[in-house]
Amino acid sequence: MRDEKYGASKDEGTGYKDYKGKKDGGMKRMSFKKKVCKWCAQKAEPDYKNPDGLRRCITERGRILPARITGNCARHQRSVTAEIKKARVIAYLPFDKQ
């Protein structure tokens, strides 16, 4: 229990009550849909010869998107990164925005 001198409430649980009387600060947890790896779902491997498939993994400026955005698993994120770099060298994909 918190000290009565500071005006704390007597019924403390796991979190403090906010002004509406709800616990955990009135914040509602956001639920989200689990992202599925596109490459695992299609049972395919990323390939530098397919720039349209790789374009979904880069931004307009040419930066490689992280796995938390694209939903790629760790294995395919590493291979997508390597294939994007190969495609840039061969000029299938741009290095940056032009």
N, C-alpha and C positions, 0 to 999 in steps of 0.2 A: 504494500500500500504506500502510496505517496503521502507526503507530509500534509497534514490538514492546514498548515500555515500558508501553503501556496495555493489553496483552493482546489485541490484535486478531488475527484469523485471517489466514493468508497467502493464502487463496483468496477474494479479493474479486472479485465480479462486478458486476452492475448494482445489487444491493442487499445489505444485510447479512443474515446468517443468524440465524434466531432459535434458541431452545433446542432445537427439534426438527430443526434442520438444513435447514429450508426457507428459500428466499429470499423476498423481499418481505414479511417480517414474519409469514408464516403466514396472511396475510389472503387470502381467496379473492375474486376479483372477482364481483360479483353481476351476472348477466345479466338483462335485463328486456325485455319485449315493447314494441316501439315503439307508442305510442298513436296512433290514427288520428283525424283530425278528423271528428266526427260529421256536420257540415254538408257537408263535401266528399264523404264517402262516400254520403250521401243525395242529393247534388246539389241541396241546398235552401239557402235563406237564412233566418236567424233573423228572426222577426217578433214584434212586441210583442203581436199579437192572439192568439198561441199561448203562454199562460203556462206550460202543462205542459212544453213544450220548453225554456223558459227556466229553469224551476225546477231542472233538472239542473245548471245553471251557478251556482247560489247555495247558500249554506249554510243551515242551519236558522235561524241568526241573521239572515240576509238579506244576508250579504256575498257579493260576486262572487268566484267561485273563479278562481284563476290558470290560465293555459293549460297550465302544466306538470302540473296536477292533472287538468284536464278533457280534455286532449289536443287542444284546438282549435288550428288554425293561426293565425298572427298576424292575417291578414285577417278571419277569422271571429270571433276574440276581440274585436277592436275593434268589429265590428258587434253582437256579443252584448251587450257592455257598453252600447252606445248603445240597443239595444232594451230591455234591462232597465231602464234609466233612464226610457225612455218609458213602459214598462208600470207603473212605480212612480208616475209622475205621474198616470196615468189610473186608478190603483188596481187594476190587474190583479194586481200583486205588492205585498207589503208592504215598507215601508222598513226595518223592523227587526222583531225578535221581539216578540210581544205577550203 
